[in-house]
Amino acid sequence: MPLPPAPSRRAALLAPEAFEVAARPRVSQASANEPVVAPPARAATPAARSGRKADSVASATAAPSTAPLVQVETRSRAPEPAAVPATRPTSTRKARTTGGNSVAAGAAAAPASTRGRKSAPQGPTKLFVLDTNVLLHDPTSLFRFEEHDIFLPMIVLEELDGHKKGMTEVARNGRQASRTLDALAAAQGADIARGLKLDSTGQRAAGGCLYFQTAPLDYSLPTSLPPGKADNQILGVVEALRKLHAPREVVLVSKDINMRVKARALGLTAEDYQNDKTLEDGDLLYAGVLALPPDFWAKSGKNVESWQSGAHTYYRIGGPIVPQLMINQFVYFEAPGEPSLFARVSEIREKTAVLQTLKDYGSAKHAVWGVTTRNREQNYAMNLLMDPEIDFVTLTGTAGTGKTLLALAAGLTQVLDDRRYTEIIMTRATVSVGEDIGFLPGTEEEKMGPWMGALDDNLEFLAKGDGGNAGEWGRAATNELIRSRIKIKSMNFMRGRTFLNKYVIIDEAQNLTPKQMKTLITRAGPGTKIICMGNLAQIDTPYLTEGSSGLTYAVDRFKGWPHSGHITLARGERSRLADFASEVL
């Protein structure tokens, strides 16, 4: 299965020549009873990345860099790989454990490269010790560390075996991780003693080797840490490897916060696994809106080309603002004494961009199912929702900004009035804020009923606004008509389905993982439009953050696609009480 696109910052593979010169002259005899483990018994970093093999093997001890390296027994059947050099780079920069964003530490570290390009070789590779929860969180994490090596303690394999039963996401990930390890061990020419090359199964982004613990390691931990606990055994392995491979950097990678705290208390290097994070900071998320500079008309007014087509006016602009624009991004210009501009980017060429003016859904004559937009961002959202050329819309914003109401109003108009879609399908992540209330009776739609309170609230408002003074019978008929065109579905049964000419609303999308988001979006068939809505400040899933949410993932990956659009709704329109609570609580 292919991996996600290339990372934004990468370190190039280290040349074997960088290790051979420093390693060969500094070899001394080791004691005959020295324990042999992998990778310690075979050196810390194989220099044979490109298939070449060195003539000797060395392993660094815990002594300073001026002390001689320890020579380990070599076998006559094959030459051994070379060890890492005893000297360390002077830079203190760490390699981030994103795999997709790893930068090797080096004294002459080059600036971070752009996405898809490799930077120059920098310093020796590192040895990452993976905790079990990393493999259970992302089974492909083995291939996310680029040129660095990976070490798996034996207790990790034991814990992985204990999580392989069941139908949960964790159990599926455990089975996939086990199959990946089996494929690496069964690859042609694989030798566990020398390390399994991570690119042997076609994962070219991984240039390091995978090592297993093949013998007991000698370590001592404080008496306050029970030796029988799996976490403490992993910490002991990291401590032993650090001493055995000094000055090479050994890093523990774990999703367990307490595990990382204990490791740092023991003086060990520990980092979180961050490859699943789309963004490091939620403030960097694409907002879909860009304010034009105050001097925009003064600098670009003379060179702007404009024309009229239908109800829209188009402006072709140039200048330094063009590289900052994306397709379907909204731009606005507001300044005292200057003509205002509210437009959407409809075309981008090398040095020019075309801006298309918007339809004003804030006026009563352009009301959508009786709903008029109340602020600038809502008008942007309605332009996306009503555009038949936009297949995928993402809406984010705090509570009360009108996400569900706008999506439903646009959907009802296009289903019942315009007949553009056959029906509305609404689903959401069934994640409780508090404790679960247990099993729910009834059919699939009845079981989803308690989760769809937001739908009922908004339908009540829409039915009242559209019916006017039609009376009780008229409102009841309108309600019945609306509900006949809305289907409530559970995400648990989406696999294998294809939606044709449907208007699909995914509510509370911030609680979805990137994998679940992909599963839902790929259900779209011809003529289907999908709207994802959510509030990234209200994530109820314990294992998701703003940076790793499926909604963040979708917003980041779809930005700039000509048939998608995103807008962050900024102002709440629910009530003054809700607005004040959002600010102060």
VOMI-650898 format. One record per residue (C-alpha): residue number from 1; residue in three letters; chain; x, y, z. Coordinates in nm, 2 decimals. Layout:
N
- num	residu	chaine	x	y	z
- NUM	ala	A	X	Y	Z
...
! end
This chain:
585
- num	residu	chaine	x	y	z
- 1	met	A	0.00	0.00	0.00
- 2	pro	A	0.15	0.33	-0.10
- 3	leu	A	0.26	0.58	0.17
- 4	pro	A	0.15	0.94	0.20
- 5	pro	A	0.33	1.21	-0.01
- 6	ala	A	0.69	1.29	0.05
- 7	pro	A	0.77	1.48	0.38
- 8	ser	A	0.84	1.84	0.40
- 9	arg	A	1.19	1.80	0.55
- 10	arg	A	1.41	1.51	0.49
- 11	ala	A	1.77	1.40	0.55
- 12	ala	A	1.95	1.22	0.27
- 13	leu	A	2.10	0.87	0.31
- 14	leu	A	2.44	0.88	0.47
- 15	ala	A	2.73	0.77	0.26
- 16	pro	A	2.91	0.45	0.39
- 17	glu	A	3.24	0.63	0.34
- 18	ala	A	3.16	0.86	0.63
- 19	phe	A	3.18	0.58	0.87
- 20	glu	A	3.46	0.35	0.74
- 21	val	A	3.75	0.60	0.79
- 22	ala	A	3.66	0.69	1.14
- 23	ala	A	3.58	0.34	1.25
- 24	arg	A	3.87	0.12	1.13
- 25	pro	A	4.17	0.27	1.31
- 26	arg	A	4.00	0.27	1.65
- 27	val	A	3.94	-0.10	1.73
- 28	ser	A	4.06	-0.28	2.03
- 29	gln	A	4.00	-0.63	2.17
- 30	ala	A	3.69	-0.70	2.37
- 31	ser	A	3.64	-0.95	2.65
- 32	ala	A	3.55	-1.30	2.54
- 33	asn	A	3.24	-1.31	2.76
- 34	glu	A	3.09	-0.99	2.62
- 35	pro	A	2.71	-1.03	2.55
- 36	val	A	2.61	-1.04	2.19
- 37	val	A	2.28	-0.87	2.09
- 38	ala	A	2.15	-0.71	1.77
- 39	pro	A	2.23	-0.45	1.67
- 40	pro	A	2.51	-0.42	1.95
- 41	ala	A	2.67	-0.74	1.83
- 42	arg	A	2.67	-0.62	1.47
- 43	ala	A	2.75	-0.25	1.52
- 44	ala	A	2.52	0.04	1.57
- 45	thr	A	2.47	0.15	1.21
- 46	pro	A	2.53	-0.07	0.91
- 47	ala	A	2.75	0.10	0.66
- 48	ala	A	2.63	-0.13	0.39
- 49	arg	A	2.32	0.08	0.30
- 50	ser	A	2.39	0.04	-0.07
- 51	gly	A	2.47	-0.33	-0.06
- 52	arg	A	2.84	-0.30	0.01
- 53	lys	A	2.99	-0.47	0.32
- 54	ala	A	3.27	-0.36	0.54
- 55	asp	A	3.56	-0.58	0.65
- 56	ser	A	3.53	-0.53	1.03
- 57	val	A	3.28	-0.45	1.30
- 58	ala	A	3.30	-0.21	1.59
- 59	ser	A	3.06	-0.10	1.86
- 60	ala	A	3.09	0.21	2.07
- 61	thr	A	3.11	0.17	2.45
- 62	ala	A	2.98	0.42	2.71
- 63	ala	A	3.33	0.58	2.73
- 64	pro	A	3.40	0.93	2.60
- 65	ser	A	3.48	0.98	2.24
- 66	thr	A	3.85	0.96	2.30
- 67	ala	A	3.82	0.60	2.43
- 68	pro	A	3.88	0.31	2.19
- 69	leu	A	3.58	0.13	2.05
- 70	val	A	3.51	-0.23	2.15
- 71	gln	A	3.57	-0.50	1.89
- 72	val	A	3.30	-0.77	1.88
- 73	glu	A	3.36	-1.12	1.76
- 74	thr	A	3.32	-1.16	1.38
- 75	arg	A	3.20	-1.47	1.21
- 76	ser	A	3.39	-1.62	0.92
- 77	arg	A	3.08	-1.68	0.71
- 78	ala	A	3.04	-1.32	0.61
- 79	pro	A	3.20	-0.98	0.66
- 80	glu	A	3.04	-0.75	0.92
- 81	pro	A	2.91	-0.39	0.87
- 82	ala	A	3.11	-0.10	1.00
- 83	ala	A	3.02	0.09	1.32
- 84	val	A	2.93	0.45	1.36
- 85	pro	A	3.21	0.70	1.42
- 86	ala	A	3.30	0.77	1.78
- 87	thr	A	3.28	1.15	1.74
- 88	arg	A	2.95	1.33	1.78
- 89	pro	A	2.84	1.64	1.59
- 90	thr	A	2.85	1.96	1.79
- 91	ser	A	2.50	2.06	1.70
- 92	thr	A	2.23	1.99	1.96
- 93	arg	A	1.95	1.97	1.71
- 94	lys	A	1.74	1.65	1.74
- 95	ala	A	1.59	1.44	1.47
- 96	arg	A	1.22	1.47	1.49
- 97	thr	A	1.04	1.14	1.51
- 98	thr	A	0.80	1.22	1.24
- 99	gly	A	0.97	1.01	0.99
- 100	gly	A	0.82	1.24	0.73
- 101	asn	A	0.99	1.54	0.89
- 102	ser	A	1.31	1.40	1.03
- 103	val	A	1.62	1.61	1.02
- 104	ala	A	1.95	1.45	1.13
- 105	ala	A	2.16	1.64	1.38
- 106	gly	A	2.47	1.78	1.24
- 107	ala	A	2.72	2.06	1.30
- 108	ala	A	2.67	2.20	0.95
- 109	ala	A	2.30	2.14	0.93
- 110	ala	A	2.15	2.27	0.61
- 111	pro	A	1.82	2.46	0.61
- 112	ala	A	1.50	2.25	0.59
- 113	ser	A	1.43	2.14	0.24
- 114	thr	A	1.10	2.19	0.07
- 115	arg	A	0.84	1.91	0.03
- 116	gly	A	0.96	1.62	-0.18
- 117	arg	A	1.33	1.73	-0.19
- 118	lys	A	1.62	1.58	0.01
- 119	ser	A	1.87	1.78	0.20
- 120	ala	A	2.24	1.71	0.22
- 121	pro	A	2.38	1.43	0.44
- 122	gln	A	2.41	1.54	0.79
- 123	gly	A	2.58	1.35	1.08
- 124	pro	A	2.54	0.99	1.19
- 125	thr	A	2.21	0.81	1.19
- 126	lys	A	2.02	0.75	1.50
- 127	leu	A	1.88	0.44	1.67
- 128	phe	A	1.51	0.47	1.75
- 129	val	A	1.35	0.23	2.00
- 130	leu	A	0.98	0.20	1.94
- 131	asp	A	0.72	0.15	2.21
- 132	thr	A	0.43	-0.09	2.14
- 133	asn	A	0.18	0.19	2.13
- 134	val	A	0.35	0.34	1.83
- 135	leu	A	0.30	0.02	1.62
- 136	leu	A	-0.06	-0.01	1.74
- 137	his	A	-0.12	0.36	1.65
- 138	asp	A	0.04	0.35	1.31
- 139	pro	A	0.14	0.00	1.17
- 140	thr	A	0.35	0.17	0.89
- 141	ser	A	0.56	0.37	1.15
- 142	leu	A	0.85	0.13	1.08
- 143	phe	A	0.89	0.31	0.74
- 144	arg	A	0.86	0.67	0.87
- 145	phe	A	1.22	0.72	1.00
- 146	glu	A	1.40	0.76	0.67
- 147	glu	A	1.77	0.67	0.70
- 148	his	A	1.76	0.60	1.08
- 149	asp	A	1.76	0.26	1.23
- 150	ile	A	1.49	0.10	1.44
- 151	phe	A	1.53	-0.13	1.74
- 152	leu	A	1.24	-0.34	1.88
- 153	pro	A	1.28	-0.49	2.23
- 154	met	A	1.15	-0.84	2.28
- 155	ile	A	0.88	-0.73	2.52
- 156	val	A	0.73	-0.51	2.24
- 157	leu	A	0.68	-0.83	2.03
- 158	glu	A	0.51	-0.99	2.33
- 159	glu	A	0.28	-0.70	2.38
- 160	leu	A	0.20	-0.68	2.01
- 161	asp	A	0.10	-1.05	2.02
- 162	gly	A	-0.13	-0.98	2.31
- 163	his	A	-0.32	-0.71	2.11
- 164	lys	A	-0.38	-0.91	1.78
- 165	lys	A	-0.72	-1.05	1.87
- 166	gly	A	-1.05	-0.87	1.82
- 167	met	A	-1.22	-0.64	1.57
- 168	thr	A	-1.11	-0.31	1.72
- 169	glu	A	-0.89	-0.06	1.54
- 170	val	A	-0.61	-0.14	1.78
- 171	ala	A	-0.64	-0.51	1.70
- 172	arg	A	-0.64	-0.45	1.33
- 173	asn	A	-0.33	-0.23	1.35
- 174	gly	A	-0.16	-0.50	1.57
- 175	arg	A	-0.22	-0.77	1.30
- 176	gln	A	-0.10	-0.54	1.02
- 177	ala	A	0.22	-0.46	1.22
- 178	ser	A	0.28	-0.83	1.27
- 179	arg	A	0.24	-0.90	0.90
- 180	thr	A	0.48	-0.62	0.82
- 181	leu	A	0.74	-0.76	1.05
- 182	asp	A	0.69	-1.11	0.89
- 183	ala	A	0.73	-0.97	0.54
- 184	leu	A	1.06	-0.80	0.63
- 185	ala	A	1.19	-1.11	0.79
- 186	ala	A	1.09	-1.33	0.49
- 187	ala	A	1.24	-1.09	0.23
- 188	gln	A	1.52	-1.24	0.01
- 189	gly	A	1.86	-1.21	0.18
- 190	ala	A	1.71	-1.10	0.51
- 191	asp	A	1.93	-1.17	0.82
- 192	ile	A	1.79	-1.08	1.16
- 193	ala	A	2.14	-1.09	1.31
- 194	arg	A	2.27	-0.82	1.07
- 195	gly	A	1.94	-0.62	1.07
- 196	leu	A	1.65	-0.63	0.82
- 197	lys	A	1.67	-0.37	0.55
- 198	leu	A	1.35	-0.16	0.57
- 199	asp	A	1.34	-0.10	0.20
- 200	ser	A	1.34	-0.47	0.11
- 201	thr	A	0.96	-0.47	0.07
- 202	gly	A	0.94	-0.17	-0.16
- 203	gln	A	0.92	0.11	0.09
- 204	arg	A	1.19	0.33	-0.07
- 205	ala	A	1.14	0.61	0.18
- 206	ala	A	1.30	0.40	0.45
- 207	gly	A	1.68	0.37	0.42
- 208	gly	A	1.76	0.22	0.77
- 209	cys	A	1.76	-0.12	0.92
- 210	leu	A	1.53	-0.30	1.17
- 211	tyr	A	1.70	-0.48	1.46
- 212	phe	A	1.54	-0.71	1.72
- 213	gln	A	1.67	-0.78	2.07
- 214	thr	A	1.82	-1.13	2.04
- 215	ala	A	1.99	-1.15	2.38
- 216	pro	A	1.95	-1.01	2.73
- 217	leu	A	2.09	-0.67	2.79
- 218	asp	A	2.26	-0.56	3.11
- 219	tyr	A	2.10	-0.25	3.27
- 220	ser	A	2.01	-0.12	3.61
- 221	leu	A	1.70	0.09	3.69
- 222	pro	A	1.60	0.26	4.02
- 223	thr	A	1.44	0.02	4.27
- 224	ser	A	1.12	0.23	4.25
- 225	leu	A	1.06	0.10	3.89
- 226	pro	A	0.93	-0.26	3.91
- 227	pro	A	1.13	-0.47	3.67
- 228	gly	A	0.83	-0.69	3.57
- 229	lys	A	0.64	-0.40	3.41
- 230	ala	A	0.67	-0.39	3.03
- 231	asp	A	0.73	-0.01	3.02
- 232	asn	A	1.02	-0.04	3.26
- 233	gln	A	1.18	-0.32	3.06
- 234	ile	A	1.17	-0.10	2.75
- 235	leu	A	1.33	0.18	2.95
- 236	gly	A	1.60	-0.07	3.06
- 237	val	A	1.67	-0.16	2.70
- 238	val	A	1.70	0.20	2.60
- 239	glu	A	1.95	0.26	2.89
- 240	ala	A	2.16	-0.04	2.79
- 241	leu	A	2.17	0.06	2.42
- 242	arg	A	2.27	0.41	2.51
- 243	lys	A	2.57	0.29	2.71
- 244	leu	A	2.66	0.02	2.45
- 245	his	A	2.64	0.26	2.16
- 246	ala	A	2.77	0.59	2.30
- 247	pro	A	2.81	0.84	2.15
- 248	arg	A	2.54	0.74	1.90
- 249	glu	A	2.21	0.89	1.99
- 250	val	A	1.95	0.64	2.11
- 251	val	A	1.59	0.78	2.11
- 252	leu	A	1.28	0.62	2.27
- 253	val	A	0.96	0.69	2.06
- 254	ser	A	0.64	0.65	2.25
- 255	lys	A	0.28	0.78	2.24
- 256	asp	A	0.26	0.73	2.62
- 257	ile	A	0.32	1.06	2.80
- 258	asn	A	0.41	0.91	3.13
- 259	met	A	0.66	0.68	2.96
- 260	arg	A	0.83	0.98	2.81
- 261	val	A	0.84	1.16	3.14
- 262	lys	A	1.00	0.85	3.31
- 263	ala	A	1.25	0.82	3.03
- 264	arg	A	1.36	1.19	3.07
- 265	ala	A	1.38	1.15	3.44
- 266	leu	A	1.63	0.87	3.38
- 267	gly	A	1.83	1.09	3.15
- 268	leu	A	1.71	0.92	2.83
- 269	thr	A	1.61	1.09	2.51
- 270	ala	A	1.24	1.04	2.44
- 271	glu	A	1.01	1.18	2.18
- 272	asp	A	0.65	1.15	2.07
- 273	tyr	A	0.56	0.99	1.74
- 274	gln	A	0.44	1.29	1.53
- 275	asn	A	0.41	1.15	1.18
- 276	asp	A	0.03	1.13	1.22
- 277	lys	A	0.01	1.51	1.28
- 278	thr	A	-0.09	1.70	0.97
- 279	leu	A	0.01	2.03	1.14
- 280	glu	A	0.23	2.11	1.43
- 281	asp	A	0.02	2.41	1.53
- 282	gly	A	-0.35	2.44	1.47
- 283	asp	A	-0.31	2.81	1.40
- 284	leu	A	-0.13	2.72	1.08
- 285	leu	A	-0.44	2.55	0.94
- 286	tyr	A	-0.56	2.69	0.61
- 287	ala	A	-0.84	2.93	0.68
- 288	gly	A	-0.97	2.98	0.32
- 289	val	A	-0.97	3.36	0.35
- 290	leu	A	-0.70	3.61	0.27
- 291	ala	A	-0.72	3.99	0.34
- 292	leu	A	-0.57	4.20	0.06
- 293	pro	A	-0.31	4.46	0.18
- 294	pro	A	-0.43	4.81	0.24
- 295	asp	A	-0.23	4.94	-0.06
- 296	phe	A	-0.38	4.68	-0.30
- 297	trp	A	-0.57	4.92	-0.52
- 298	ala	A	-0.29	5.18	-0.51
- 299	lys	A	-0.03	4.93	-0.64
- 300	ser	A	-0.24	4.71	-0.86
- 301	gly	A	-0.53	4.93	-0.97
- 302	lys	A	-0.37	5.04	-1.29
- 303	asn	A	-0.28	4.69	-1.40
- 304	val	A	-0.61	4.52	-1.31
- 305	glu	A	-0.81	4.39	-1.61
- 306	ser	A	-1.18	4.35	-1.54
- 307	trp	A	-1.48	4.21	-1.74
- 308	gln	A	-1.84	4.11	-1.68
- 309	ser	A	-1.98	3.76	-1.74
- 310	gly	A	-2.34	3.69	-1.63
- 311	ala	A	-2.40	3.81	-1.27
- 312	his	A	-2.03	3.81	-1.18
- 313	thr	A	-1.75	4.05	-1.24
- 314	tyr	A	-1.40	3.92	-1.29
- 315	tyr	A	-1.06	4.08	-1.21
- 316	arg	A	-0.73	3.97	-1.34
- 317	ile	A	-0.46	4.08	-1.10
- 318	gly	A	-0.08	4.04	-1.08
- 319	gly	A	0.20	4.13	-0.84
- 320	pro	A	0.35	3.97	-0.53
- 321	ile	A	0.01	3.87	-0.39
- 322	val	A	-0.04	3.60	-0.65
- 323	pro	A	0.20	3.34	-0.51
- 324	gln	A	0.00	3.35	-0.18
- 325	leu	A	-0.33	3.27	-0.34
- 326	met	A	-0.50	2.93	-0.39
- 327	ile	A	-0.78	2.82	-0.61
- 328	asn	A	-1.12	2.88	-0.45
- 329	gln	A	-0.96	3.09	-0.17
- 330	phe	A	-1.17	3.40	-0.07
- 331	val	A	-1.01	3.74	-0.07
- 332	tyr	A	-1.15	4.07	0.06
- 333	phe	A	-1.05	4.43	0.07
- 334	glu	A	-1.21	4.68	0.31
- 335	ala	A	-1.07	5.03	0.37
- 336	pro	A	-1.23	5.37	0.44
- 337	gly	A	-1.28	5.57	0.13
- 338	glu	A	-1.19	5.28	-0.10
- 339	pro	A	-1.42	5.04	-0.30
- 340	ser	A	-1.46	4.72	-0.12
- 341	leu	A	-1.40	4.38	-0.28
- 342	phe	A	-1.53	4.04	-0.19
- 343	ala	A	-1.42	3.77	-0.44
- 344	arg	A	-1.31	3.41	-0.49
- 345	val	A	-0.99	3.30	-0.67
- 346	ser	A	-1.12	3.12	-0.98
- 347	glu	A	-0.80	3.09	-1.18
- 348	ile	A	-0.42	3.10	-1.11
- 349	arg	A	-0.15	3.12	-1.38
- 350	glu	A	0.22	3.18	-1.34
- 351	lys	A	0.21	3.55	-1.25
- 352	thr	A	-0.16	3.64	-1.26
- 353	ala	A	-0.48	3.53	-1.09
- 354	val	A	-0.85	3.58	-1.17
- 355	leu	A	-1.09	3.70	-0.90
- 356	gln	A	-1.46	3.63	-0.93
- 357	thr	A	-1.71	3.84	-0.73
- 358	leu	A	-1.95	3.67	-0.50
- 359	lys	A	-2.33	3.63	-0.48
- 360	asp	A	-2.47	3.82	-0.19
- 361	tyr	A	-2.67	3.57	0.01
- 362	gly	A	-2.72	3.82	0.29
- 363	ser	A	-3.00	4.00	0.10
- 364	ala	A	-3.36	3.87	0.13
- 365	lys	A	-3.40	3.82	-0.25
- 366	his	A	-3.11	3.57	-0.25
- 367	ala	A	-3.23	3.38	0.07
- 368	val	A	-3.16	3.01	0.07
- 369	trp	A	-3.46	2.82	0.21
- 370	gly	A	-3.55	3.13	0.40
- 371	val	A	-3.20	3.17	0.54
- 372	thr	A	-2.99	3.48	0.49
- 373	thr	A	-2.62	3.50	0.58
- 374	arg	A	-2.54	3.73	0.87
- 375	asn	A	-2.16	3.79	0.82
- 376	arg	A	-1.89	3.77	0.57
- 377	glu	A	-1.77	3.42	0.64
- 378	gln	A	-2.12	3.28	0.62
- 379	asn	A	-2.16	3.43	0.28
- 380	tyr	A	-1.84	3.27	0.17
- 381	ala	A	-1.96	2.93	0.29
- 382	met	A	-2.30	2.97	0.12
- 383	asn	A	-2.12	3.05	-0.21
- 384	leu	A	-1.93	2.72	-0.18
- 385	leu	A	-2.24	2.52	-0.08
- 386	met	A	-2.45	2.65	-0.37
- 387	asp	A	-2.18	2.61	-0.64
- 388	pro	A	-2.24	2.29	-0.84
- 389	glu	A	-1.87	2.29	-0.95
- 390	ile	A	-1.76	2.24	-0.59
- 391	asp	A	-1.77	1.87	-0.49
- 392	phe	A	-1.61	1.89	-0.14
- 393	val	A	-1.66	2.16	0.12
- 394	thr	A	-1.51	2.18	0.47
- 395	leu	A	-1.65	2.41	0.73
- 396	thr	A	-1.48	2.47	1.07
- 397	gly	A	-1.57	2.71	1.34
- 398	thr	A	-1.68	2.74	1.70
- 399	ala	A	-2.02	2.65	1.83
- 400	gly	A	-2.30	2.86	1.70
- 401	thr	A	-2.14	2.99	1.38
- 402	gly	A	-2.41	2.83	1.16
- 403	lys	A	-2.23	2.54	1.00
- 404	thr	A	-2.52	2.28	1.02
- 405	leu	A	-2.79	2.54	0.94
- 406	leu	A	-2.61	2.66	0.63
- 407	ala	A	-2.54	2.31	0.50
- 408	leu	A	-2.90	2.20	0.55
- 409	ala	A	-3.05	2.50	0.40
- 410	ala	A	-2.83	2.47	0.09
- 411	gly	A	-2.90	2.10	0.07
- 412	leu	A	-3.28	2.13	0.09
- 413	thr	A	-3.28	2.40	-0.18
- 414	gln	A	-3.07	2.19	-0.42
- 415	val	A	-3.27	1.87	-0.34
- 416	leu	A	-3.63	2.00	-0.34
- 417	asp	A	-3.62	2.31	-0.55
- 418	asp	A	-3.33	2.27	-0.80
- 419	arg	A	-3.35	1.88	-0.81
- 420	arg	A	-2.97	1.88	-0.84
- 421	tyr	A	-2.94	1.60	-0.59
- 422	thr	A	-3.18	1.32	-0.51
- 423	glu	A	-3.16	1.33	-0.13
- 424	ile	A	-2.96	1.44	0.17
- 425	ile	A	-2.75	1.18	0.36
- 426	met	A	-2.64	1.29	0.70
- 427	thr	A	-2.40	1.11	0.93
- 428	arg	A	-2.17	1.19	1.22
- 429	ala	A	-1.91	1.03	1.45
- 430	thr	A	-2.09	0.87	1.74
- 431	val	A	-1.85	0.98	2.01
- 432	ser	A	-2.00	1.06	2.35
- 433	val	A	-1.91	1.37	2.55
- 434	gly	A	-1.96	1.18	2.87
- 435	glu	A	-2.01	0.81	2.94
- 436	asp	A	-2.20	0.60	2.69
- 437	ile	A	-2.57	0.53	2.76
- 438	gly	A	-2.55	0.18	2.63
- 439	phe	A	-2.72	0.01	2.34
- 440	leu	A	-3.01	0.19	2.16
- 441	pro	A	-3.32	0.01	2.03
- 442	gly	A	-3.47	0.02	1.68
- 443	thr	A	-3.35	0.04	1.33
- 444	glu	A	-3.03	0.20	1.21
- 445	glu	A	-3.20	0.54	1.16
- 446	glu	A	-3.37	0.51	1.50
- 447	lys	A	-3.04	0.43	1.67
- 448	met	A	-2.88	0.73	1.51
- 449	gly	A	-3.17	0.95	1.63
- 450	pro	A	-3.03	1.06	1.97
- 451	trp	A	-2.70	1.16	1.79
- 452	met	A	-2.89	1.39	1.55
- 453	gly	A	-3.03	1.65	1.79
- 454	ala	A	-2.85	1.92	1.59
- 455	leu	A	-3.04	1.80	1.28
- 456	asp	A	-3.38	1.82	1.45
- 457	asp	A	-3.31	2.16	1.59
- 458	asn	A	-3.21	2.31	1.25
- 459	leu	A	-3.50	2.14	1.07
- 460	glu	A	-3.74	2.29	1.31
- 461	phe	A	-3.61	2.63	1.24
- 462	leu	A	-3.60	2.57	0.86
- 463	ala	A	-3.96	2.44	0.85
- 464	lys	A	-4.09	2.73	1.05
- 465	gly	A	-3.91	2.98	0.82
- 466	asp	A	-4.02	2.82	0.50
- 467	gly	A	-4.38	2.76	0.60
- 468	gly	A	-4.45	3.12	0.70
- 469	asn	A	-4.82	3.14	0.81
- 470	ala	A	-4.92	2.81	0.65
- 471	gly	A	-5.07	2.69	0.98
- 472	glu	A	-5.01	2.37	1.17
- 473	trp	A	-5.11	2.14	0.89
- 474	gly	A	-4.89	2.32	0.64
- 475	arg	A	-4.59	2.30	0.88
- 476	ala	A	-4.65	1.93	0.94
- 477	ala	A	-4.66	1.87	0.56
- 478	thr	A	-4.34	2.06	0.51
- 479	asn	A	-4.18	1.87	0.79
- 480	glu	A	-4.29	1.54	0.64
- 481	leu	A	-4.16	1.64	0.30
- 482	ile	A	-3.82	1.75	0.44
- 483	arg	A	-3.77	1.43	0.64
- 484	ser	A	-3.86	1.21	0.34
- 485	arg	A	-3.56	1.35	0.16
- 486	ile	A	-3.31	1.32	0.45
- 487	lys	A	-3.16	0.98	0.53
- 488	ile	A	-2.96	0.93	0.85
- 489	lys	A	-2.68	0.67	0.82
- 490	ser	A	-2.42	0.53	1.05
- 491	met	A	-2.06	0.54	0.95
- 492	asn	A	-2.01	0.18	1.07
- 493	phe	A	-2.18	0.06	0.75
- 494	met	A	-2.03	0.29	0.49
- 495	arg	A	-1.76	0.05	0.36
- 496	gly	A	-1.84	-0.06	0.00
- 497	arg	A	-2.11	0.19	-0.06
- 498	thr	A	-2.13	0.44	-0.35
- 499	phe	A	-2.34	0.75	-0.33
- 500	leu	A	-2.48	0.87	-0.67
- 501	asn	A	-2.62	1.23	-0.69
- 502	lys	A	-2.63	1.26	-0.31
- 503	tyr	A	-2.58	1.56	-0.09
- 504	val	A	-2.37	1.41	0.20
- 505	ile	A	-2.33	1.60	0.53
- 506	ile	A	-2.06	1.47	0.77
- 507	asp	A	-2.12	1.64	1.11
- 508	glu	A	-1.88	1.64	1.40
- 509	ala	A	-1.60	1.55	1.16
- 510	gln	A	-1.33	1.66	1.41
- 511	asn	A	-1.37	1.32	1.59
- 512	leu	A	-1.28	1.12	1.28
- 513	thr	A	-0.93	0.98	1.21
- 514	pro	A	-0.77	1.04	0.88
- 515	lys	A	-0.84	0.68	0.78
- 516	gln	A	-1.21	0.72	0.86
- 517	met	A	-1.22	1.05	0.67
- 518	lys	A	-1.07	0.88	0.37
- 519	thr	A	-1.32	0.59	0.39
- 520	leu	A	-1.62	0.84	0.39
- 521	ile	A	-1.49	1.07	0.11
- 522	thr	A	-1.41	0.78	-0.12
- 523	arg	A	-1.78	0.68	-0.11
- 524	ala	A	-1.87	0.96	-0.34
- 525	gly	A	-1.99	0.87	-0.69
- 526	pro	A	-2.08	1.08	-0.99
- 527	gly	A	-2.28	1.40	-0.90
- 528	thr	A	-2.23	1.37	-0.52
- 529	lys	A	-2.13	1.66	-0.30
- 530	ile	A	-1.98	1.61	0.04
- 531	ile	A	-1.98	1.87	0.32
- 532	cys	A	-1.75	1.81	0.63
- 533	met	A	-1.82	2.02	0.94
- 534	gly	A	-1.67	2.03	1.28
- 535	asn	A	-1.52	2.24	1.56
- 536	leu	A	-1.15	2.15	1.62
- 537	ala	A	-1.18	2.29	1.97
- 538	gln	A	-1.43	2.02	2.07
- 539	ile	A	-1.25	1.70	2.00
- 540	asp	A	-1.40	1.42	2.22
- 541	thr	A	-1.19	1.13	2.09
- 542	pro	A	-0.91	1.07	2.35
- 543	tyr	A	-0.65	0.98	2.08
- 544	leu	A	-0.69	1.27	1.85
- 545	thr	A	-0.56	1.63	1.87
- 546	glu	A	-0.62	1.93	1.65
- 547	gly	A	-0.31	1.84	1.45
- 548	ser	A	-0.40	1.47	1.39
- 549	ser	A	-0.78	1.50	1.34
- 550	gly	A	-0.93	1.38	1.01
- 551	leu	A	-1.09	1.71	0.96
- 552	thr	A	-0.75	1.89	0.97
- 553	tyr	A	-0.61	1.62	0.74
- 554	ala	A	-0.89	1.68	0.48
- 555	val	A	-0.86	2.06	0.50
- 556	asp	A	-0.48	2.05	0.44
- 557	arg	A	-0.49	1.79	0.16
- 558	phe	A	-0.77	1.94	-0.04
- 559	lys	A	-0.66	2.30	-0.03
- 560	gly	A	-0.59	2.43	-0.38
- 561	trp	A	-0.80	2.16	-0.56
- 562	pro	A	-1.03	2.33	-0.81
- 563	his	A	-1.34	2.14	-0.70
- 564	ser	A	-1.30	2.19	-0.32
- 565	gly	A	-1.33	2.48	-0.08
- 566	his	A	-1.28	2.56	0.28
- 567	ile	A	-1.39	2.83	0.51
- 568	thr	A	-1.34	2.90	0.88
- 569	leu	A	-1.65	3.06	1.03
- 570	ala	A	-1.53	3.32	1.28
- 571	arg	A	-1.83	3.48	1.44
- 572	gly	A	-2.10	3.30	1.64
- 573	glu	A	-2.46	3.39	1.56
- 574	arg	A	-2.64	3.16	1.81
- 575	ser	A	-2.70	3.41	2.10
- 576	arg	A	-2.51	3.66	2.31
- 577	leu	A	-2.49	3.40	2.59
- 578	ala	A	-2.33	3.14	2.36
- 579	asp	A	-2.09	3.39	2.22
- 580	phe	A	-1.98	3.51	2.56
- 581	ala	A	-1.94	3.15	2.69
- 582	ser	A	-1.72	3.06	2.39
- 583	glu	A	-1.49	3.35	2.48
- 584	val	A	-1.46	3.32	2.86
- 585	leu	A	-1.51	2.95	2.94
! end
